[in-house]
Amino acid sequence: MRHEVIVSFGPGEEVGIALDGLEAMSYEEARTWLDQQFLLNECEPMRGSGKVLAVDKILSVANAVGLVAFQNEEWAQQYARAVSAALSKGQVRVDLVALTAR
């Protein structure tokens, strides 16, 4: 099974990041990395309650940095490693139009 994270910004705007051969991140490392990126990119909570779930951070960070950031291979790999670890899945599709990460 191939391990990868696919980020879809809309029709024809997808980025696939292969995880094969990359060192896995622990859940805590992933959480810390996503927290830092959420703050660094000035993301806002998606829920009225102010509660921010891991999936909210995954979606918010990708949306905030946009397609251009994923052209930086090192950053894209860090994002993919964090997403995979945070969701405990080898294959993840992040869909920014549908607001899902599964």
C-alpha positions in Angstrom: 0.0 0.0 0.0 1.3 3.4 -1.0 1.4 6.0 1.8 0.6 9.5 0.7 -1.3 12.7 1.5 -3.3 14.3 -1.2 -4.3 17.9 -0.8 -7.1 19.2 -3.1 -7.7 22.9 -3.5 -10.4 22.3 -6.1 -10.8 20.8 -9.6 -7.4 20.4 -11.2 -5.5 21.8 -8.2 -4.2 18.7 -6.3 -0.9 18.0 -4.7 0.2 14.5 -3.8 2.9 14.0 -1.2 4.4 10.6 -1.0 5.3 9.4 2.5 7.2 6.3 1.5 10.8 6.5 2.8 10.1 9.4 5.1 10.5 9.1 8.8 7.2 8.9 10.6 6.3 11.6 13.1 4.9 10.8 16.5 1.4 12.0 17.4 2.9 14.6 19.8 5.4 15.9 17.2 2.5 16.2 14.7 0.3 18.0 17.1 3.1 20.4 18.0 4.0 21.1 14.3 0.3 21.7 13.4 -0.1 24.0 16.4 3.0 26.0 15.4 1.8 26.3 11.8 -1.7 27.3 12.9 -0.3 30.1 14.9 2.4 31.1 12.4 -0.1 31.4 9.6 -2.6 33.3 11.8 -5.4 30.7 11.3 -8.7 31.3 12.9 -10.9 28.7 14.7 -13.5 27.2 12.3 -16.1 26.6 15.1 -18.1 29.2 16.9 -17.1 27.6 20.2 -13.5 28.4 19.6 -12.5 24.7 20.0 -9.9 23.7 17.4 -9.7 20.0 16.4 -6.7 18.4 14.7 -8.7 18.2 11.5 -9.5 21.9 11.7 -5.8 22.7 12.0 -5.0 20.4 9.0 -7.6 22.2 6.9 -6.8 25.7 8.1 -3.1 25.4 7.6 -3.4 24.1 4.1 -5.9 26.8 3.2 -3.8 29.6 4.8 -0.6 28.7 3.0 -2.2 27.9 -0.3 -1.0 25.8 -3.3 2.3 27.8 -3.6 3.6 26.5 -0.2 3.2 22.9 -1.3 5.8 23.6 -4.1 8.4 23.7 -1.3 9.1 20.0 -1.0 10.5 20.2 2.5 7.5 22.0 3.9 5.1 19.8 2.0 6.7 16.7 3.4 6.5 18.0 7.0 2.8 18.8 6.4 2.2 15.3 5.1 4.0 13.6 7.9 2.1 15.7 10.5 -1.3 15.0 8.8 -0.6 11.3 8.6 0.5 11.1 12.3 -2.3 13.3 13.6 -4.9 11.1 11.9 -3.1 7.8 12.3 -3.5 7.0 8.6 -1.1 6.1 5.9 -3.3 7.5 3.1 -5.2 10.8 3.6 -7.1 13.1 1.3 -7.4 16.7 2.5 -10.2 18.3 0.5 -10.4 22.1 1.1 -13.6 22.5 -0.9 -15.5 19.8 1.1 -13.7 20.7 4.3 -12.7 17.1 5.0 -9.5 15.2 5.8 -9.8 11.5 5.7 
